[in-house]
Amino acid sequence: MSLRDWYANRELLLTGVTSEAGRALLEKILRSFPNVKVYAILRARHGFNVDDRIKNIFLSPRFERLRQQEPNAIYRVKALEGNLLYDGLGTTKSDGELLRNVSVVLHAAGPCHVLFRFCKELPRLEAVVAFASIFQMESQPVDGSVALVRVPLLGPPVHEPMPGFVDVLKGSTALAVGAGLALGNSQFQAEIVPIDLAVNTLIAVARERATTAKSVETTTTTTIYNAVPIECTWGDLIKKGGRGNQKFTYPTFGLRGMTSIQPLYWILVLLFEWLPCAICDAILGQLGAKKRLLQEHRRVRNALRSLESISSRPWSVERNRVYLLHQRLAPLDQDAFPVVTEIDIESYVLCAAAAAKKHCVDESNIRLVKIFRLLFFFLVAAALFCTFLFYRYHVPAKHHRL
């Protein structure tokens, strides 16, 4: 049975739909399974109720393809007010009754222990699958229908909803597009999983757990699926991203790449990233313009800092279970829901750089950085030229008089 046939007419519960992974998961499900009904647990925030937040998600660039193909898809999503830290997920009694028809729970962000307890009360539940970090392991025995898909770092998609799409600057994207220098060992495997492959893995695992949960070996433990990253080192990713860096230059100063020497890292960041941004902002302030480059520098630093726990050590995890999952998929599902695929790294980074420039970059910052780089180049060239003239004409003449 294909994934589309298995998911047909099901009612799903999704959590974490406001996260990057949750939005990607919601878009893929609604676009791939036209007869699925989705319940989304989220909180009202910043004056927006849950319905408003779902509408804002649908208006984001990530959902453009879905809006074109199925503009009424939003009506298949029922937003429920709740909180993953509270018993019963913080839902009302009437909303809790709606969830009794749910057969699959997909958890994209946040704590999961309360959710797992809640899921035991759902009479028609067949599978619970949650995203987890590479550091996380589920140690307590639970029902065999529960599985974790562990992901080190999420990266731009290979294919869907469009190649390389990003609308938020995360660490993996910041490194790939050459936004700044990162701390880590460039010789280690780049533990980046394209977000569309991660979402496909979650969807495929749910069907597999539902159909195998009654077997003897899976009834007392949570099954771990380690998502498959891109096949290259951090150094290869940086090197092959060179063409994208040149064509879609990110508006920051400094060096591009990665170093494992921490003192050198901080010196280079201070001298070649922070200092030029501080000087430029000081000049902008004197001209009465908005200071903006230090703010961009901090955004890039925060993004690249999220890489450090992953890029500074090798990770040896078993991924055979995901490769076997891919082999068990029907040929049509392998095309529509690939969990493993060959990736042209150079094209992958080029697409990500183009998307980052479109959705994550202020065009005025690009112009400012180009202007200040040109200005610094002329100042350095002028200083070198003046130094040359000084030593060429002044110093020899002085020595001659002596």
C-alpha positions in Angstrom: 0.0 0.0 0.0 1.4 3.4 -0.9 1.8 6.2 1.6 -1.0 8.2 -0.1 -3.4 5.3 0.2 -2.4 4.6 3.8 -2.9 8.2 4.9 -6.1 8.7 3.0 -9.0 10.0 5.1 -7.0 9.9 8.3 -7.1 12.5 11.1 -3.7 13.6 12.2 -2.4 15.6 15.2 0.5 17.9 14.6 2.5 19.7 17.3 5.1 22.4 16.8 3.6 23.8 13.6 5.1 27.2 14.2 8.6 25.8 14.1 10.6 25.5 10.9 10.2 21.7 10.9 6.5 21.9 11.8 5.7 24.3 9.0 7.6 22.1 6.5 5.7 19.1 7.8 2.3 20.7 7.6 2.9 22.0 4.0 4.0 18.5 2.8 1.1 16.7 4.4 -1.5 19.1 3.1 0.0 19.1 -0.4 0.5 15.3 -0.6 -2.6 13.9 1.1 -5.7 15.8 -0.1 -8.1 13.8 2.1 -6.3 14.2 5.4 -7.6 16.3 8.3 -5.1 18.0 10.6 -5.4 19.1 14.2 -2.7 21.6 15.2 -1.9 22.3 18.8 -0.5 25.8 19.4 -0.8 28.8 21.7 -2.2 32.2 21.3 0.7 34.7 21.2 1.4 38.4 20.9 -2.2 39.3 20.5 -2.9 36.6 17.8 -5.2 33.7 18.5 -4.5 30.2 17.2 -6.6 30.7 14.1 -4.7 33.9 13.3 -1.4 32.2 13.7 -2.4 29.4 11.3 -3.5 32.0 8.7 -0.1 33.7 9.1 1.7 30.4 8.5 -0.3 29.9 5.3 0.6 33.4 4.1 4.4 32.6 4.4 6.5 32.0 1.3 6.9 28.3 2.2 3.2 27.7 1.5 3.2 29.5 -1.9 3.2 26.2 -3.9 0.4 24.8 -1.7 -1.7 28.0 -2.1 -1.4 27.7 -5.9 -2.2 24.0 -6.0 -4.9 23.9 -3.4 -6.0 27.3 -2.1 -8.6 25.8 0.2 -6.1 23.5 2.1 -6.3 25.7 5.1 -9.8 24.5 5.8 -8.5 21.0 6.5 -6.5 22.4 9.5 -8.3 22.8 12.8 -6.2 24.9 15.2 -6.6 24.0 18.9 -5.4 26.1 21.8 -3.0 24.0 24.0 0.3 23.7 25.7 2.6 20.7 25.6 3.7 21.2 29.2 0.2 20.7 30.6 -1.8 17.5 31.2 -4.2 16.8 28.4 -2.0 19.1 26.3 -3.9 22.0 27.9 -6.8 21.5 25.6 -10.5 22.0 26.5 -12.8 19.0 27.0 -14.5 19.6 23.7 -11.2 19.8 21.8 -10.1 16.7 23.6 -13.1 14.9 22.2 -12.2 15.9 18.7 -8.8 14.3 19.0 -10.3 10.8 19.8 -10.5 10.1 16.1 -6.7 10.8 15.6 -4.8 7.8 14.3 -1.3 9.4 13.8 0.5 11.9 15.9 3.5 13.8 14.4 5.5 15.9 16.9 7.8 18.5 15.4 9.1 20.6 18.3 9.0 21.0 22.1 8.9 18.5 25.0 7.4 15.1 24.3 6.9 13.3 27.6 3.4 14.8 28.3 2.4 14.3 24.7 3.3 10.6 24.9 1.2 10.2 28.0 -1.7 11.9 26.3 -1.4 9.7 23.3 -2.1 6.6 25.4 -5.6 7.9 25.9 -6.4 8.1 22.1 -8.4 5.0 21.3 -7.7 4.9 17.5 -4.0 5.8 17.7 -1.7 3.7 15.5 1.6 5.7 15.5 3.4 8.5 17.3 6.6 9.9 15.7 8.6 12.8 17.0 11.6 14.8 15.8 14.5 14.7 18.3 18.0 16.1 18.4 21.0 13.9 17.9 21.7 14.2 21.7 18.3 12.9 22.7 17.5 9.3 23.5 14.3 7.9 24.9 15.4 5.7 27.8 12.0 4.7 29.3 10.1 1.8 27.8 7.0 3.0 26.0 4.5 1.6 23.6 6.1 0.2 20.4 4.1 2.5 18.2 6.3 5.4 19.3 9.4 6.3 17.3 12.0 9.1 17.3 13.5 10.6 14.1 16.8 12.1 15.3 18.1 15.0 13.2 21.5 16.7 14.0 20.9 19.9 12.0 18.1 20.8 9.6 19.3 22.3 6.3 17.6 23.8 3.2 15.4 21.3 1.2 16.8 19.5 -1.8 13.5 19.6 -3.7 10.3 20.7 -1.8 8.6 23.0 -1.6 11.3 24.4 -3.9 15.0 23.6 -4.1 17.1 25.4 -1.4 14.2 27.3 0.0 14.9 29.1 3.3 13.0 32.0 5.0 14.9 32.0 8.3 18.7 32.2 8.6 19.8 29.1 10.6 23.3 27.9 11.2 23.5 25.4 8.4 22.3 27.9 5.9 24.6 30.7 7.2 27.6 28.4 6.8 26.6 27.2 3.4 26.0 30.7 1.9 29.3 32.0 3.4 27.8 34.4 5.9 30.7 34.2 8.3 33.4 32.1 10.0 32.3 29.1 12.0 33.9 27.1 14.8 34.4 23.4 14.1 36.5 20.8 12.4 36.2 21.1 8.7 37.3 17.4 8.2 34.3 16.0 10.0 31.0 14.8 8.3 28.6 17.7 7.7 25.7 16.6 9.9 23.1 18.5 7.9 19.8 16.8 6.9 17.8 18.6 4.2 14.5 19.5 5.8 12.3 17.9 3.1 14.1 14.5 3.6 13.6 14.8 7.4 9.9 15.5 6.9 9.6 12.5 4.5 11.3 10.3 7.0 8.9 11.3 9.7 5.9 10.6 7.4 7.3 7.2 6.3 8.2 6.1 9.8 4.7 6.7 11.0 3.3 4.2 8.5 6.1 1.7 9.3 5.5 1.9 13.1 1.8 1.5 12.7 2.2 -1.6 10.6 4.9 -3.2 12.8 4.0 -2.0 16.3 2.4 -5.4 17.2 5.5 -7.4 16.6 7.2 -8.8 19.6 10.5 -6.9 19.3 8.9 -3.4 19.1 6.4 -3.5 22.0 8.6 -2.3 24.8 11.1 0.2 23.4 11.1 3.4 21.4 12.6 2.9 18.0 15.2 5.3 16.8 15.6 6.4 13.2 18.7 8.5 12.6 18.0 10.7 9.6 20.7 10.6 6.8 22.7 13.8 6.3 24.3 15.2 3.1 27.3 13.2 1.9 30.2 15.7 2.4 32.5 17.2 5.1 32.1 20.7 6.4 35.1 21.7 4.4 33.6 20.3 1.2 30.4 22.1 1.9 32.3 25.4 2.3 34.4 24.8 -0.8 31.6 23.8 -3.1 29.6 26.7 -1.9 32.1 29.1 -3.4 30.1 29.7 -6.6 26.9 30.5 -4.6 28.9 32.9 -2.3 30.2 34.8 -5.3 26.9 35.0 -7.1 24.7 35.7 -4.1 27.1 37.3 -1.6 25.8 37.6 1.9 26.0 41.2 3.2 28.6 40.6 6.0 32.3 41.3 6.4 34.9 38.8 7.4 36.2 35.4 6.4 34.2 32.5 5.1 34.9 29.0 6.3 35.6 27.1 9.5 38.4 26.7 12.0 38.9 24.4 15.0 41.4 26.8 16.8 39.2 28.7 19.2 41.6 31.7 20.0 42.2 32.2 16.2 38.5 32.0 15.6 37.7 34.8 18.1 40.6 37.0 16.8 39.4 36.7 13.2 35.7 37.3 14.1 36.7 40.4 16.2 39.1 41.9 13.6 37.4 41.0 10.3 33.7 40.8 11.2 32.9 42.8 14.4 35.3 45.7 13.9 34.4 46.6 10.3 30.7 46.4 11.2 31.3 48.7 14.2 33.2 51.2 12.1 30.5 51.2 9.4 27.7 51.7 11.9 29.7 54.6 13.5 29.9 56.2 10.0 26.3 55.6 9.3 25.4 57.2 12.7 27.4 60.3 11.9 25.6 60.6 8.6 22.2 60.3 10.3 21.5 56.9 8.8 20.2 53.8 10.6 22.9 51.6 12.2 22.3 48.1 10.9 25.5 46.1 10.2 26.2 45.2 13.8 22.7 43.9 14.1 23.2 41.7 11.0 26.6 40.6 12.5 24.8 39.4 15.7 22.2 37.6 13.7 24.8 35.7 11.7 26.9 35.0 14.9 23.8 33.6 16.7 23.0 31.3 13.7 26.6 30.0 13.3 26.9 29.4 17.1 24.2 26.8 16.8 26.6 24.7 14.7 29.3 24.4 17.3 27.9 21.5 19.3 27.6 19.4 16.1 30.6 20.6 14.0 33.2 20.3 16.8 33.1 16.5 17.1 32.4 13.4 14.9 29.1 11.6 15.3 29.0 7.8 14.9 25.3 6.8 14.7 23.6 3.9 13.0 21.6 4.9 10.0 20.9 1.5 8.4 17.3 1.6 9.7 16.6 4.7 7.4 18.3 3.1 4.4 16.1 0.0 4.9 13.0 2.2 5.3 13.8 3.7 1.9 14.2 0.3 0.3 10.8 -0.8 1.6 9.0 2.2 0.1 7.2 1.6 -3.2 8.9 3.1 -6.3 6.4 5.9 -6.5 6.8 6.7 -2.8 10.6 6.7 -3.2 10.1 9.5 -5.8 7.4 11.4 -3.9 8.7 10.9 -0.3 12.5 10.2 -0.6 14.3 9.8 2.7 17.7 9.2 1.0 18.8 10.8 -2.2 21.9 11.8 -4.1 22.7 15.5 -3.8 24.8 17.7 -6.0 26.3 19.8 -3.2 27.3 22.7 -5.4 23.8 23.1 -6.9 22.3 22.5 -3.4 24.2 25.4 -1.9 23.7 27.6 -4.9 19.9 27.3 -4.6 20.1 27.9 -0.8 22.2 31.1 -1.4 19.7 32.4 -4.0 16.8 31.7 -1.5 18.6 33.3 1.4 19.2 36.4 -0.7 15.5 36.6 -1.6 14.0 35.9 1.8 16.6 36.6 4.5 18.6 39.5 3.2 18.0 43.3 3.2 19.0 44.5 -0.2 20.1 47.8 1.2 22.6 46.0 3.4 24.2 44.4 0.3 24.7 47.8 -1.3 26.2 49.2 2.0 28.6 46.3 2.4 29.8 46.7 -1.2 30.3 50.4 -0.7 32.3 50.1 2.5 34.4 47.2 1.1 35.3 49.4 -1.8 36.0 52.3 0.5 38.2 50.1 2.7 40.0 48.8 -0.3 40.9 52.3 -1.5 42.0 53.4 2.0 44.3 50.4 2.3 45.6 50.9 -1.2 46.2 54.6 -0.5 48.0 53.8 2.7 50.2 51.3 1.0 51.0 53.7 -1.8 51.8 56.5 0.6 54.1 54.1 2.6 55.8 53.1 -0.6 56.4 56.8 -1.6 57.7 57.5 1.9 60.3 54.8 1.8 61.1 55.4 -1.8 61.9 59.0 -1.6 62.1 60.2 2.0 64.0 57.5 3.8 66.8 57.2 1.2 67.2 60.9 1.0 67.6 61.1 4.7 70.3 58.4 4.7 72.1 60.2 1.9 72.4 63.4 4.0 73.8 61.4 6.8 
